[in-house]
Amino acid sequence: AFHSSAQVSGAKSSFCFTNSRSTNYKPGETLPILTKLLEENKVGLKLDKTKYFCFDNEAFRYLACLKKGVDFDEDEKEMFSKSWEKSRKTTVGLFQRVGDLPPHKTKETLSMNEARSIIIALTKPMAEIVQNIDRNKKNIEDSKERI
């Protein structure tokens, strides 16, 4: 569980879709599936173009191939160049969005996680204490009957 300020919300969430050149740098069939998943889990997040970013890493693969000596014709080089530029612009947009978000109060989340850990750690000792109390009550009742 997240602290309320860390939960998925329209203001702080972004989704990144990779290998998206084949879908014209759009989420493709993944978006309706993700939207349905968010609705079914009552996340309360409406996906729109400001909350998702579509990239392709083929330009990186192109650079790796060049480094290994693979040759490409001019049309392929132009295609990779366009892919690089589109993904670069999208990356800049993502960084801009993240930079514009209000910072998350991590101390609050850490405090919640610490409290959760303490509660979990105390579960067994508390159960043992309850058993001891019950055992002592029974011993007292048995002693009363004998007296």
BAMI-86100 format. One record per atom (N, C-alpha, C): residue number from 0; residue in one letter; x, z, y. Coordinates in pm, whole numbers, plus 50000, padded with zeros to 5 digits. Layout:
BEGIN
pt num: NUM residu: A u: X w: Z v: Y
...
END
This chain:
BEGIN
pt num: 0 residu: A u: 50084 w: 50000 v: 49881
pt num: 0 residu: A u: 50000 w: 50000 v: 50000
pt num: 0 residu: A u: 50088 w: 50000 v: 50124
pt num: 1 residu: F u: 50039 w: 49933 v: 50224
pt num: 1 residu: F u: 50111 w: 49926 v: 50350
pt num: 1 residu: F u: 50045 w: 50017 v: 50451
pt num: 2 residu: H u: 50124 w: 50064 v: 50546
pt num: 2 residu: H u: 50069 w: 50133 v: 50662
pt num: 2 residu: H u: 49985 w: 50031 v: 50737
pt num: 3 residu: S u: 49883 w: 50075 v: 50806
pt num: 3 residu: S u: 49791 w: 49982 v: 50872
pt num: 3 residu: S u: 49860 w: 49885 v: 50965
pt num: 4 residu: S u: 49969 w: 49926 v: 51029
pt num: 4 residu: S u: 50036 w: 49833 v: 51121
pt num: 4 residu: S u: 50118 w: 49729 v: 51047
pt num: 5 residu: A u: 50138 w: 49749 v: 50916
pt num: 5 residu: A u: 50217 w: 49653 v: 50838
pt num: 5 residu: A u: 50130 w: 49562 v: 50754
pt num: 6 residu: Q u: 50001 w: 49589 v: 50748
pt num: 6 residu: Q u: 49915 w: 49508 v: 50662
pt num: 6 residu: Q u: 49906 w: 49366 v: 50714
pt num: 7 residu: V u: 49875 w: 49277 v: 50620
pt num: 7 residu: V u: 49859 w: 49137 v: 50655
pt num: 7 residu: V u: 49748 w: 49126 v: 50758
pt num: 8 residu: S u: 49780 w: 49069 v: 50870
pt num: 8 residu: S u: 49678 w: 49051 v: 50973
pt num: 8 residu: S u: 49702 w: 48918 v: 51041
pt num: 9 residu: G u: 49600 w: 48871 v: 51109
pt num: 9 residu: G u: 49611 w: 48744 v: 51178
pt num: 9 residu: G u: 49724 w: 48742 v: 51279
pt num: 10 residu: A u: 49754 w: 48856 v: 51336
pt num: 10 residu: A u: 49855 w: 48860 v: 51442
pt num: 10 residu: A u: 49997 w: 48852 v: 51389
pt num: 11 residu: K u: 50021 w: 48902 v: 51268
pt num: 11 residu: K u: 50160 w: 48915 v: 51222
pt num: 11 residu: K u: 50197 w: 48833 v: 51099
pt num: 12 residu: S u: 50107 w: 48751 v: 51047
pt num: 12 residu: S u: 50137 w: 48682 v: 50923
pt num: 12 residu: S u: 50167 w: 48535 v: 50945
pt num: 13 residu: S u: 50261 w: 48487 v: 50865
pt num: 13 residu: S u: 50294 w: 48344 v: 50864
pt num: 13 residu: S u: 50321 w: 48304 v: 50720
pt num: 14 residu: F u: 50291 w: 48180 v: 50688
pt num: 14 residu: F u: 50316 w: 48127 v: 50556
pt num: 14 residu: F u: 50403 w: 48003 v: 50569
pt num: 15 residu: C u: 50497 w: 47988 v: 50478
pt num: 15 residu: C u: 50587 w: 47873 v: 50479
pt num: 15 residu: C u: 50565 w: 47792 v: 50352
pt num: 16 residu: F u: 50547 w: 47662 v: 50370
pt num: 16 residu: F u: 50529 w: 47570 v: 50259
pt num: 16 residu: F u: 50651 w: 47480 v: 50253
pt num: 17 residu: T u: 50712 w: 47471 v: 50136
pt num: 17 residu: T u: 50832 w: 47389 v: 50120
pt num: 17 residu: T u: 50798 w: 47261 v: 50045
pt num: 18 residu: N u: 50894 w: 47172 v: 50041
pt num: 18 residu: N u: 50877 w: 47043 v: 49973
pt num: 18 residu: N u: 50750 w: 46972 v: 50022
pt num: 19 residu: S u: 50729 w: 46972 v: 50151
pt num: 19 residu: S u: 50602 w: 46923 v: 50205
pt num: 19 residu: S u: 50607 w: 46781 v: 50260
pt num: 20 residu: R u: 50719 w: 46711 v: 50246
pt num: 20 residu: R u: 50723 w: 46572 v: 50295
pt num: 20 residu: R u: 50621 w: 46486 v: 50221
pt num: 21 residu: S u: 50603 w: 46514 v: 50093
pt num: 21 residu: S u: 50510 w: 46433 v: 50013
pt num: 21 residu: S u: 50364 w: 46450 v: 50057
pt num: 22 residu: T u: 50337 w: 46556 v: 50133
pt num: 22 residu: T u: 50201 w: 46579 v: 50185
pt num: 22 residu: T u: 50199 w: 46563 v: 50338
pt num: 23 residu: N u: 50294 w: 46482 v: 50387
pt num: 23 residu: N u: 50305 w: 46457 v: 50532
pt num: 23 residu: N u: 50321 w: 46586 v: 50612
pt num: 24 residu: Y u: 50402 w: 46678 v: 50559
pt num: 24 residu: Y u: 50433 w: 46804 v: 50625
pt num: 24 residu: Y u: 50307 w: 46886 v: 50653
pt num: 25 residu: K u: 50221 w: 46889 v: 50554
pt num: 25 residu: K u: 50100 w: 46970 v: 50556
pt num: 25 residu: K u: 50098 w: 47050 v: 50425
pt num: 26 residu: P u: 50020 w: 47158 v: 50419
pt num: 26 residu: P u: 50020 w: 47241 v: 50298
pt num: 26 residu: P u: 49962 w: 47172 v: 50175
pt num: 27 residu: G u: 49887 w: 47066 v: 50193
pt num: 27 residu: G u: 49830 w: 46995 v: 50079
pt num: 27 residu: G u: 49726 w: 47080 v: 50008
pt num: 28 residu: E u: 49723 w: 47070 v: 49876
pt num: 28 residu: E u: 49624 w: 47141 v: 49795
pt num: 28 residu: E u: 49648 w: 47292 v: 49791
pt num: 29 residu: T u: 49761 w: 47336 v: 49838
pt num: 29 residu: T u: 49791 w: 47479 v: 49836
pt num: 29 residu: T u: 49706 w: 47557 v: 49936
pt num: 30 residu: L u: 49675 w: 47497 v: 50050
pt num: 30 residu: L u: 49602 w: 47568 v: 50155
pt num: 30 residu: L u: 49464 w: 47616 v: 50110
pt num: 31 residu: P u: 49380 w: 47531 v: 50048
pt num: 31 residu: P u: 49249 w: 47582 v: 50005
pt num: 31 residu: P u: 49261 w: 47693 v: 49900
pt num: 32 residu: I u: 49361 w: 47682 v: 49814
pt num: 32 residu: I u: 49381 w: 47785 v: 49711
pt num: 32 residu: I u: 49422 w: 47917 v: 49776
pt num: 33 residu: L u: 49516 w: 47909 v: 49872
pt num: 33 residu: L u: 49560 w: 48029 v: 49943
pt num: 33 residu: L u: 49445 w: 48090 v: 50023
pt num: 34 residu: T u: 49369 w: 48006 v: 50089
pt num: 34 residu: T u: 49254 w: 48053 v: 50168
pt num: 34 residu: T u: 49155 w: 48128 v: 50079
pt num: 35 residu: K u: 49125 w: 48071 v: 49963
pt num: 35 residu: K u: 49032 w: 48135 v: 49869
pt num: 35 residu: K u: 49088 w: 48269 v: 49821
pt num: 36 residu: L u: 49217 w: 48273 v: 49789
pt num: 36 residu: L u: 49281 w: 48396 v: 49744
pt num: 36 residu: L u: 49271 w: 48505 v: 49851
pt num: 37 residu: L u: 49296 w: 48468 v: 49976
pt num: 37 residu: L u: 49288 w: 48565 v: 50086
pt num: 37 residu: L u: 49144 w: 48615 v: 50104
pt num: 38 residu: E u: 49048 w: 48524 v: 50092
pt num: 38 residu: E u: 48906 w: 48564 v: 50105
pt num: 38 residu: E u: 48863 w: 48655 v: 49991
pt num: 39 residu: E u: 48901 w: 48618 v: 49867
pt num: 39 residu: E u: 48862 w: 48698 v: 49751
pt num: 39 residu: E u: 48919 w: 48840 v: 49758
pt num: 40 residu: N u: 49036 w: 48853 v: 49816
pt num: 40 residu: N u: 49100 w: 48984 v: 49827
pt num: 40 residu: N u: 49069 w: 49054 v: 49959
pt num: 41 residu: K u: 48977 w: 48995 v: 50035
pt num: 41 residu: K u: 48931 w: 49054 v: 50162
pt num: 41 residu: K u: 49047 w: 49093 v: 50253
pt num: 42 residu: V u: 49141 w: 49000 v: 50268
pt num: 42 residu: V u: 49258 w: 49025 v: 50352
pt num: 42 residu: V u: 49222 w: 49018 v: 50500
pt num: 43 residu: G u: 49123 w: 48938 v: 50535
pt num: 43 residu: G u: 49081 w: 48929 v: 50674
pt num: 43 residu: G u: 49172 w: 48842 v: 50758
pt num: 44 residu: L u: 49232 w: 48742 v: 50696
pt num: 44 residu: L u: 49323 w: 48653 v: 50766
pt num: 44 residu: L u: 49267 w: 48512 v: 50763
pt num: 45 residu: K u: 49250 w: 48455 v: 50878
pt num: 45 residu: K u: 49206 w: 48315 v: 50888
pt num: 45 residu: K u: 49329 w: 48229 v: 50908
pt num: 46 residu: L u: 49350 w: 48136 v: 50816
pt num: 46 residu: L u: 49466 w: 48048 v: 50826
pt num: 46 residu: L u: 49437 w: 47932 v: 50920
pt num: 47 residu: D u: 49524 w: 47914 v: 51015
pt num: 47 residu: D u: 49518 w: 47796 v: 51101
pt num: 47 residu: D u: 49660 w: 47747 v: 51123
pt num: 48 residu: K u: 49675 w: 47637 v: 51193
pt num: 48 residu: K u: 49807 w: 47573 v: 51207
pt num: 48 residu: K u: 49911 w: 47661 v: 51276
pt num: 49 residu: T u: 49868 w: 47764 v: 51345
pt num: 49 residu: T u: 49965 w: 47853 v: 51410
pt num: 49 residu: T u: 50023 w: 47954 v: 51312
pt num: 50 residu: K u: 49965 w: 47963 v: 51192
pt num: 50 residu: K u: 50008 w: 48065 v: 51096
pt num: 50 residu: K u: 50081 w: 48007 v: 50975
pt num: 51 residu: Y u: 50095 w: 47875 v: 50969
pt num: 51 residu: Y u: 50172 w: 47821 v: 50857
pt num: 51 residu: Y u: 50268 w: 47714 v: 50906
pt num: 52 residu: F u: 50376 w: 47699 v: 50829
pt num: 52 residu: F u: 50485 w: 47610 v: 50865
pt num: 52 residu: F u: 50525 w: 47531 v: 50742
pt num: 53 residu: C u: 50539 w: 47400 v: 50758
pt num: 53 residu: C u: 50569 w: 47311 v: 50645
pt num: 53 residu: C u: 50706 w: 47246 v: 50664
pt num: 54 residu: F u: 50790 w: 47262 v: 50565
pt num: 54 residu: F u: 50928 w: 47213 v: 50569
pt num: 54 residu: F u: 50954 w: 47123 v: 50449
pt num: 55 residu: D u: 51068 w: 47057 v: 50454
pt num: 55 residu: D u: 51117 w: 46990 v: 50335
pt num: 55 residu: D u: 51268 w: 47008 v: 50333
pt num: 56 residu: N u: 51323 w: 47030 v: 50216
pt num: 56 residu: N u: 51467 w: 47054 v: 50207
pt num: 56 residu: N u: 51544 w: 46932 v: 50157
pt num: 57 residu: E u: 51478 w: 46814 v: 50159
pt num: 57 residu: E u: 51548 w: 46695 v: 50111
pt num: 57 residu: E u: 51667 w: 46659 v: 50199
pt num: 58 residu: A u: 51662 w: 46688 v: 50328
pt num: 58 residu: A u: 51776 w: 46658 v: 50415
pt num: 58 residu: A u: 51897 w: 46742 v: 50375
pt num: 59 residu: F u: 51873 w: 46865 v: 50331
pt num: 59 residu: F u: 51982 w: 46948 v: 50282
pt num: 59 residu: F u: 52041 w: 46888 v: 50155
pt num: 60 residu: R u: 51952 w: 46843 v: 50065
pt num: 60 residu: R u: 52000 w: 46778 v: 49942
pt num: 60 residu: R u: 52081 w: 46653 v: 49976
pt num: 61 residu: Y u: 52036 w: 46579 v: 50077
pt num: 61 residu: Y u: 52107 w: 46460 v: 50123
pt num: 61 residu: Y u: 52249 w: 46497 v: 50165
pt num: 62 residu: L u: 52262 w: 46602 v: 50244
pt num: 62 residu: L u: 52395 w: 46644 v: 50289
pt num: 62 residu: L u: 52483 w: 46688 v: 50172
pt num: 63 residu: A u: 52422 w: 46755 v: 50074
pt num: 63 residu: A u: 52497 w: 46796 v: 49955
pt num: 63 residu: A u: 52544 w: 46674 v: 49877
pt num: 64 residu: C u: 52457 w: 46573 v: 49867
pt num: 64 residu: C u: 52495 w: 46449 v: 49796
pt num: 64 residu: C u: 52607 w: 46377 v: 49870
pt num: 65 residu: L u: 52598 w: 46371 v: 50002
pt num: 65 residu: L u: 52705 w: 46308 v: 50081
pt num: 65 residu: L u: 52839 w: 46376 v: 50055
pt num: 66 residu: K u: 52835 w: 46508 v: 50050
pt num: 66 residu: K u: 52957 w: 46586 v: 50025
pt num: 66 residu: K u: 53017 w: 46552 v: 49889
pt num: 67 residu: K u: 52931 w: 46518 v: 49793
pt num: 67 residu: K u: 52977 w: 46481 v: 49658
pt num: 67 residu: K u: 53009 w: 46333 v: 49646
pt num: 68 residu: G u: 52996 w: 46258 v: 49756
pt num: 68 residu: G u: 53034 w: 46117 v: 49754
pt num: 68 residu: G u: 52924 w: 46019 v: 49717
pt num: 69 residu: V u: 52799 w: 46063 v: 49716
pt num: 69 residu: V u: 52688 w: 45973 v: 49684
pt num: 69 residu: V u: 52661 w: 45884 v: 49807
pt num: 70 residu: D u: 52642 w: 45755 v: 49782
pt num: 70 residu: D u: 52614 w: 45661 v: 49891
pt num: 70 residu: D u: 52464 w: 45639 v: 49905
pt num: 71 residu: F u: 52421 w: 45618 v: 50029
pt num: 71 residu: F u: 52280 w: 45590 v: 50059
pt num: 71 residu: F u: 52275 w: 45468 v: 50150
pt num: 72 residu: D u: 52166 w: 45392 v: 50139
pt num: 72 residu: D u: 52151 w: 45279 v: 50230
pt num: 72 residu: D u: 52093 w: 45328 v: 50363
pt num: 73 residu: E u: 52086 w: 45240 v: 50461
pt num: 73 residu: E u: 52043 w: 45278 v: 50596
pt num: 73 residu: E u: 51898 w: 45328 v: 50599
pt num: 74 residu: D u: 51810 w: 45268 v: 50520
pt num: 74 residu: D u: 51671 w: 45313 v: 50517
pt num: 74 residu: D u: 51661 w: 45457 v: 50467
pt num: 75 residu: E u: 51737 w: 45488 v: 50363
pt num: 75 residu: E u: 51736 w: 45625 v: 50310
pt num: 75 residu: E u: 51793 w: 45723 v: 50412
pt num: 76 residu: K u: 51901 w: 45682 v: 50478
pt num: 76 residu: K u: 51960 w: 45769 v: 50580
pt num: 76 residu: K u: 51860 w: 45797 v: 50692
pt num: 77 residu: E u: 51786 w: 45695 v: 50732
pt num: 77 residu: E u: 51687 w: 45712 v: 50838
pt num: 77 residu: E u: 51575 w: 45806 v: 50792
pt num: 78 residu: M u: 51531 w: 45790 v: 50668
pt num: 78 residu: M u: 51426 w: 45876 v: 50612
pt num: 78 residu: M u: 51472 w: 46023 v: 50610
pt num: 79 residu: F u: 51595 w: 46046 v: 50564
pt num: 79 residu: F u: 51649 w: 46182 v: 50560
pt num: 79 residu: F u: 51666 w: 46239 v: 50700
pt num: 80 residu: S u: 51706 w: 46155 v: 50793
pt num: 80 residu: S u: 51723 w: 46198 v: 50932
pt num: 80 residu: S u: 51589 w: 46242 v: 50991
pt num: 81 residu: K u: 51484 w: 46166 v: 50965
pt num: 81 residu: K u: 51350 w: 46202 v: 51015
pt num: 81 residu: K u: 51302 w: 46332 v: 50950
pt num: 82 residu: S u: 51329 w: 46345 v: 50823
pt num: 82 residu: S u: 51290 w: 46467 v: 50752
pt num: 82 residu: S u: 51363 w: 46588 v: 50810
pt num: 83 residu: W u: 51492 w: 46570 v: 50836
pt num: 83 residu: W u: 51572 w: 46677 v: 50896
pt num: 83 residu: W u: 51515 w: 46717 v: 51032
pt num: 84 residu: E u: 51485 w: 46621 v: 51114
pt num: 84 residu: E u: 51435 w: 46649 v: 51249
pt num: 84 residu: E u: 51300 w: 46720 v: 51243
pt num: 85 residu: K u: 51211 w: 46674 v: 51155
pt num: 85 residu: K u: 51080 w: 46738 v: 51142
pt num: 85 residu: K u: 51095 w: 46882 v: 51095
pt num: 86 residu: S u: 51176 w: 46904 v: 50995
pt num: 86 residu: S u: 51196 w: 47039 v: 50943
pt num: 86 residu: S u: 51268 w: 47128 v: 51044
pt num: 87 residu: R u: 51360 w: 47070 v: 51120
pt num: 87 residu: R u: 51430 w: 47146 v: 51225
pt num: 87 residu: R u: 51331 w: 47193 v: 51331
pt num: 88 residu: K u: 51244 w: 47105 v: 51375
pt num: 88 residu: K u: 51144 w: 47142 v: 51476
pt num: 88 residu: K u: 51050 w: 47250 v: 51424
pt num: 89 residu: T u: 51013 w: 47236 v: 51299
pt num: 89 residu: T u: 50925 w: 47337 v: 51238
pt num: 89 residu: T u: 50995 w: 47472 v: 51230
pt num: 90 residu: T u: 51123 w: 47471 v: 51195
pt num: 90 residu: T u: 51200 w: 47594 v: 51187
pt num: 90 residu: T u: 51209 w: 47660 v: 51324
pt num: 91 residu: V u: 51233 w: 47581 v: 51427
pt num: 91 residu: V u: 51238 w: 47634 v: 51564
pt num: 91 residu: V u: 51103 w: 47697 v: 51599
pt num: 92 residu: G u: 50993 w: 47630 v: 51562
pt num: 92 residu: G u: 50859 w: 47685 v: 51587
pt num: 92 residu: G u: 50836 w: 47816 v: 51514
pt num: 93 residu: L u: 50882 w: 47824 v: 51390
pt num: 93 residu: L u: 50869 w: 47948 v: 51313
pt num: 93 residu: L u: 50947 w: 48060 v: 51380
pt num: 94 residu: F u: 51072 w: 48033 v: 51418
pt num: 94 residu: F u: 51153 w: 48135 v: 51484
pt num: 94 residu: F u: 51090 w: 48179 v: 51616
pt num: 95 residu: Q u: 51031 w: 48085 v: 51687
pt num: 95 residu: Q u: 50964 w: 48118 v: 51813
pt num: 95 residu: Q u: 50846 w: 48212 v: 51786
pt num: 96 residu: R u: 50767 w: 48179 v: 51683
pt num: 96 residu: R u: 50651 w: 48264 v: 51649
pt num: 96 residu: R u: 50696 w: 48404 v: 51611
pt num: 97 residu: V u: 50796 w: 48412 v: 51526
pt num: 97 residu: V u: 50844 w: 48543 v: 51482
pt num: 97 residu: V u: 50899 w: 48622 v: 51601
pt num: 98 residu: G u: 50972 w: 48553 v: 51689
pt num: 98 residu: G u: 51028 w: 48619 v: 51807
pt num: 98 residu: G u: 50921 w: 48670 v: 51902
pt num: 99 residu: D u: 50804 w: 48606 v: 51902
pt num: 99 residu: D u: 50695 w: 48646 v: 51991
pt num: 99 residu: D u: 50610 w: 48761 v: 51935
pt num: 100 residu: L u: 50626 w: 48790 v: 51808
pt num: 100 residu: L u: 50545 w: 48896 v: 51746
pt num: 100 residu: L u: 50590 w: 49034 v: 51793
pt num: 101 residu: P u: 50495 w: 49126 v: 51808
pt num: 101 residu: P u: 50535 w: 49263 v: 51840
pt num: 101 residu: P u: 50608 w: 49323 v: 51720
pt num: 102 residu: P u: 50709 w: 49404 v: 51744
pt num: 102 residu: P u: 50783 w: 49461 v: 51631
pt num: 102 residu: P u: 50696 w: 49555 v: 51549
pt num: 103 residu: H u: 50725 w: 49558 v: 51422
pt num: 103 residu: H u: 50656 w: 49648 v: 51330
pt num: 103 residu: H u: 50719 w: 49787 v: 51339
pt num: 104 residu: K u: 50636 w: 49889 v: 51337
pt num: 104 residu: K u: 50686 w: 50028 v: 51345
pt num: 104 residu: K u: 50730 w: 50073 v: 51206
pt num: 105 residu: T u: 50854 w: 50042 v: 51172
pt num: 105 residu: T u: 50902 w: 50069 v: 51036
pt num: 105 residu: T u: 50906 w: 50219 v: 51004
pt num: 106 residu: K u: 50928 w: 50303 v: 51104
pt num: 106 residu: K u: 50932 w: 50448 v: 51077
pt num: 106 residu: K u: 50798 w: 50496 v: 51022
pt num: 107 residu: E u: 50687 w: 50439 v: 51071
pt num: 107 residu: E u: 50556 w: 50479 v: 51020
pt num: 107 residu: E u: 50540 w: 50439 v: 50874
pt num: 108 residu: T u: 50585 w: 50319 v: 50838
pt num: 108 residu: T u: 50576 w: 50275 v: 50699
pt num: 108 residu: T u: 50667 w: 50360 v: 50612
pt num: 109 residu: L u: 50787 w: 50390 v: 50659
pt num: 109 residu: L u: 50879 w: 50472 v: 50582
pt num: 109 residu: L u: 50821 w: 50611 v: 50560
pt num: 110 residu: S u: 50756 w: 50667 v: 50662
pt num: 110 residu: S u: 50693 w: 50799 v: 50648
pt num: 110 residu: S u: 50582 w: 50795 v: 50543
pt num: 111 residu: M u: 50503 w: 50689 v: 50544
pt num: 111 residu: M u: 50396 w: 50676 v: 50445
pt num: 111 residu: M u: 50455 w: 50663 v: 50305
pt num: 112 residu: N u: 50560 w: 50584 v: 50291
pt num: 112 residu: N u: 50624 w: 50568 v: 50160
pt num: 112 residu: N u: 50686 w: 50699 v: 50113
pt num: 113 residu: E u: 50744 w: 50775 v: 50205
pt num: 113 residu: E u: 50803 w: 50903 v: 50169
pt num: 113 residu: E u: 50694 w: 51000 v: 50123
pt num: 114 residu: A u: 50583 w: 51003 v: 50195
pt num: 114 residu: A u: 50471 w: 51090 v: 50156
pt num: 114 residu: A u: 50418 w: 51051 v: 50019
pt num: 115 residu: R u: 50407 w: 50921 v: 49993
pt num: 115 residu: R u: 50360 w: 50873 v: 49863
pt num: 115 residu: R u: 50455 w: 50918 v: 49753
pt num: 116 residu: S u: 50585 w: 50907 v: 49777
pt num: 116 residu: S u: 50684 w: 50948 v: 49677
pt num: 116 residu: S u: 50675 w: 51097 v: 49648
pt num: 117 residu: I u: 50654 w: 51175 v: 49752
pt num: 117 residu: I u: 50643 w: 51320 v: 49734
pt num: 117 residu: I u: 50518 w: 51353 v: 49651
pt num: 118 residu: I u: 50407 w: 51288 v: 49683
pt num: 118 residu: I u: 50283 w: 51312 v: 49609
pt num: 118 residu: I u: 50301 w: 51277 v: 49462
pt num: 119 residu: I u: 50364 w: 51163 v: 49435
pt num: 119 residu: I u: 50387 w: 51122 v: 49297
pt num: 119 residu: I u: 50478 w: 51222 v: 49226
pt num: 120 residu: A u: 50583 w: 51268 v: 49296
pt num: 120 residu: A u: 50676 w: 51363 v: 49236
pt num: 120 residu: A u: 50609 w: 51497 v: 49208
pt num: 121 residu: L u: 50510 w: 51534 v: 49287
pt num: 121 residu: L u: 50443 w: 51663 v: 49270
pt num: 121 residu: L u: 50331 w: 51660 v: 49166
pt num: 122 residu: T u: 50292 w: 51544 v: 49120
pt num: 122 residu: T u: 50179 w: 51533 v: 49027
pt num: 122 residu: T u: 50201 w: 51615 v: 48900
pt num: 123 residu: K u: 50314 w: 51600 v: 48836
pt num: 123 residu: K u: 50341 w: 51672 v: 48710
pt num: 123 residu: K u: 50352 w: 51823 v: 48734
pt num: 124 residu: P u: 50432 w: 51867 v: 48834
pt num: 124 residu: P u: 50438 w: 52012 v: 48856
pt num: 124 residu: P u: 50301 w: 52073 v: 48891
pt num: 125 residu: M u: 50220 w: 52002 v: 48966
pt num: 125 residu: M u: 50087 w: 52054 v: 49000
pt num: 125 residu: M u: 50000 w: 52066 v: 48875
pt num: 126 residu: A u: 50009 w: 51968 v: 48786
pt num: 126 residu: A u: 49932 w: 51974 v: 48662
pt num: 126 residu: A u: 49977 w: 52094 v: 48578
pt num: 127 residu: E u: 50106 w: 52120 v: 48573
pt num: 127 residu: E u: 50158 w: 52235 v: 48498
pt num: 127 residu: E u: 50110 w: 52367 v: 48560
pt num: 128 residu: I u: 50105 w: 52372 v: 48693
pt num: 128 residu: I u: 50058 w: 52493 v: 48761
pt num: 128 residu: I u: 49911 w: 52518 v: 48726
pt num: 129 residu: V u: 49830 w: 52413 v: 48728
pt num: 129 residu: V u: 49688 w: 52427 v: 48694
pt num: 129 residu: V u: 49673 w: 52477 v: 48550
pt num: 130 residu: Q u: 49754 w: 52422 v: 48460
pt num: 130 residu: Q u: 49749 w: 52467 v: 48321
pt num: 130 residu: Q u: 49787 w: 52616 v: 48310
pt num: 131 residu: N u: 49891 w: 52656 v: 48384
pt num: 131 residu: N u: 49933 w: 52798 v: 48382
pt num: 131 residu: N u: 49825 w: 52889 v: 48438
pt num: 132 residu: I u: 49759 w: 52845 v: 48544
pt num: 132 residu: I u: 49650 w: 52925 v: 48602
pt num: 132 residu: I u: 49538 w: 52940 v: 48500
pt num: 133 residu: D u: 49501 w: 52829 v: 48435
pt num: 133 residu: D u: 49395 w: 52835 v: 48334
pt num: 133 residu: D u: 49435 w: 52927 v: 48219
pt num: 134 residu: R u: 49561 w: 52917 v: 48176
pt num: 134 residu: R u: 49610 w: 53002 v: 48067
pt num: 134 residu: R u: 49607 w: 53149 v: 48109
pt num: 135 residu: N u: 49648 w: 53179 v: 48233
pt num: 135 residu: N u: 49648 w: 53317 v: 48283
pt num: 135 residu: N u: 49506 w: 53372 v: 48294
pt num: 136 residu: K u: 49412 w: 53288 v: 48339
pt num: 136 residu: K u: 49272 w: 53331 v: 48348
pt num: 136 residu: K u: 49218 w: 53368 v: 48210
pt num: 137 residu: K u: 49253 w: 53283 v: 48112
pt num: 137 residu: K u: 49206 w: 53311 v: 47975
pt num: 137 residu: K u: 49268 w: 53440 v: 47923
pt num: 138 residu: N u: 49397 w: 53461 v: 47950
pt num: 138 residu: N u: 49464 w: 53585 v: 47908
pt num: 138 residu: N u: 49400 w: 53707 v: 47974
pt num: 139 residu: I u: 49363 w: 53696 v: 48102
pt num: 139 residu: I u: 49299 w: 53807 v: 48173
pt num: 139 residu: I u: 49163 w: 53836 v: 48110
pt num: 140 residu: E u: 49088 w: 53730 v: 48081
pt num: 140 residu: E u: 48955 w: 53749 v: 48018
pt num: 140 residu: E u: 48970 w: 53813 v: 47881
pt num: 141 residu: D u: 49069 w: 53768 v: 47805
pt num: 141 residu: D u: 49093 w: 53827 v: 47672
pt num: 141 residu: D u: 49131 w: 53975 v: 47684
pt num: 142 residu: S u: 49213 w: 54007 v: 47784
pt num: 142 residu: S u: 49255 w: 54147 v: 47806
pt num: 142 residu: S u: 49136 w: 54231 v: 47847
pt num: 143 residu: K u: 49048 w: 54179 v: 47930
pt num: 143 residu: K u: 48929 w: 54253 v: 47974
pt num: 143 residu: K u: 48839 w: 54286 v: 47854
pt num: 144 residu: E u: 48827 w: 54190 v: 47764
pt num: 144 residu: E u: 48741 w: 54211 v: 47646
pt num: 144 residu: E u: 48800 w: 54320 v: 47554
pt num: 145 residu: R u: 48930 w: 54325 v: 47545
pt num: 145 residu: R u: 48994 w: 54424 v: 47459
pt num: 145 residu: R u: 48982 w: 54563 v: 47519
pt num: 146 residu: I u: 48973 w: 54573 v: 47648
pt num: 146 residu: I u: 48968 w: 54704 v: 47715
pt num: 146 residu: I u: 48829 w: 54753 v: 47709
END
